[in-house]
């Protein structure tokens, strides 16, 4: 490999982590109770929020969300279900 080409890091989301489980709970809560803003940092706290590398497929349940707050996240992947 050339010195000018860096390796691509493949960070895999730990779907068994507490952060992932809580994110899924938050999405389910918003899907049932409504809400026009998705702000996972506010719900998870900064430490857990920074463990999230991708959004779950269940994000497609959030039909009423108008604003998504992901500033400062480490999210690298968004599922195609959002499109």
C-alpha positions, 0 to 999 in steps of 0.5 A: 500500500502506498504511503499516501493512501491510508487504510479505511477504518471499519468501526463496527457498531456494538449492538449489544452495548448499553448505548445502542440499547438506550438509543433503540429505546429512545427511538421506540419512545418517540415513535409511540409518543410522537415528537418533532425532534430527534436529539439522542445526545440529550437522551443518552448523555455525551458519553453514550452518544459518542459510542454510537457509530450508526443509526438503527433501521428502526429510525424509519419509525420516526414519521413526525420528526422535523429536526434531527440533532446529530452535531458532534456525533461519531455517526458514520452510517445511516440506514437506507430506510431513512431515504 
